[in-house]
Amino acid sequence: MTNFIDPIGVLKKRALESPDAKAYGYQSFGGKSFESFQEMTWSEVWAWVQAYAFALESRGLQASQCIALQGRNQVDWVLIDFAILLSGGVSVPLFPQISSRERDYILKETGLQFFVTDQPQELQGVQLIGFHELHREARAQLGKAYSRKEPDFEAVATIVYTSGTTGEPKGVMHSLKNIGLALELGRESLGISERDRLISYLPLSHVAERVLSEFGSIYSGASVYFVDQVEKVVGALPKVKPTIFFAVPRVWNLILQRIEKEVKHNPLVQKRLQAIPKIFRSFLIPFLVKRKLGFQKVRGFFSGAAKLNPDVASNLVEYGIRVRECYGLTETLCLTTVAEKNPKSFGCVGRSYPGVDLRVAEDGEICAKADFHFMGYYKKPEATQEVLRNGWFHTGDVGVLDNEGRLRITDRKKDLFKGSNGKYVAPQPIEAQLRAVVGVQEAMVVGEEKAFCVALLSIQDGFEPSHFLSAVDRINRSLSPHERLKHIGLLPKAWTVEGGELTPSMKLKRKVIESRYQNEISELYNCREKALYFGEAPNPAEAFERKNCAHSGV
């Protein structure tokens, strides 16, 4: 078994050995994107973590007690999380956009008595602690040395709740030992070091962002710059000039759309490029694009949390952005596989990390085994036994391994559905292609026990139905006959976490969407038109046109 040092031990060691090295950068909370970043050294980080531990202890937090941590991306989120671990508490990170129903479920299941948040809450029986309030209390403790009690490295240190796409959320339990073992393996495999800079903008409550930016920074020594809103990333990137950049597929789709809007679909830019010899264009375009985005120093682009459309990955290469896909789950601390530096093909999530065994069961389900995998689901022994069998974690994902041990994800096992012809359809790859279409915000494929498939598209304004129909025709050519989309429903309404259609990790809540749009889905299965527009229109005439926006001609 690999030797490990727990996260708090690593943080203290880093503060002692590299006290003046840059650790974290941050802007004033809620400030403007053009603000300069203030920076903290590792010795300052360690001092604040100890001060926060004193502040939490003075509030009554005791070892093994659960404490919720909810807030937008900010350096204090990380400092408080480390302080919880230092004091022996159990950290329960919550998404900023979590629904009140899911929040109340988690509060009841964990019985937690402390709730640190940067958002207004109305809760009974829980001690609410504001970020600013706790910051003031910690400031008064700066300079004091916290005496850490002997930790139990195999006890529960954090409970990370999964999004609950098909039912109640499940609390994934991890220990300090899990985190230590995982991060040692991940750091060696990814090659991140003190020379690297990262930008953190995704919710720190998401296990991928937490592992990379919070725990990954202390194990590697990389500097992390925090942005409290995704909208500020564009302005922050040129200032930070990251060397490692991680994004989810939704962000990569937006990046590609922005590049193509400014390069491919800009007549003035195209005219100027045509005046440059082709041999120089292939070097000049990636150089200019990356400099414009703030990517000129990036040596590693990564994607995870969902499937990246291979076409998007391929098109990004044209602009000098070669994305490596990663695969993992909350239960595996997101460290299961990673693609090689220069992947030969797209749509592959690579080989397993050292120390991770991988196999595909007879039914196609991906199974993994590693010493750092989760301890089980909190207060759910039956659910734990269902997925942990003989040391193997049954992921619920379906995929294939090639002869060289590279993994390709097909779909979620629970998302697969069978049409009336008896053939299975994997909706996620189709949905990934639909999301890559300019103007499509979200997409969901439907067709269980039906003769054919249809799709609901959450769209932006300003696009004609023909735009989406031509994209669907192109996508259909790459699909098997039983997978092809016969009709699409256009919905001029964004699907959001707040609206209940998406989980906090931006996954579709399929049952919610199917129930909410059951009438629209029924119409799609009983119409002649290839596309139906569902939504309010400015006037009756336009409403009639939009309702019957395109004919199938069959």
ABEGO torsion letter per residue (X at the ends): XBBBBBAAAAAAAAAAABAABBABBBBBBGBBAABBBBBBBAAAAAAAAAAAAAAAAAAGBBBGBBBBBBEBBBAAAAAAAAAAAAAGBBBBBBBAABBAAAAAAAAAAAGBABBBBABBBBBBGBBBBBAAAAAAAAAAABGBBBBBBBBBAABBABBBBBAGAABBBBBBBBBAAAAAAAAAAAAAAAGBBAABBBBBABBAABAAAAAAAAAAAAAAGBBBBBBABAAAAAAAAAAAGBABBBBBAAAAAAAAAAAAAAAAABAAAAAAAAABBAAAAAAAAAAAAAAAAGAAABABBBBBGBBBBAAAAAAAAAAGBBBBBBBEBAAAGGBABBBBABBABBGBAEBBBBGBBBBBBAAGBBBBBBAABBAEBBGBAAAAAAABBGGBBBAGBBBBBBAAGBBBBABBAAABBBBAAGBBBBAAAAAAAAAABBGBABBBBBGBGBABBBBBBBBBBGBBAAAAAAAAAAAAAABBAAABBABBBBBABBBBAAAGABBAAGBBBAAAAAAAAAAAAAAAAABABABBBBEBBABAAAAAAAABABBAGX
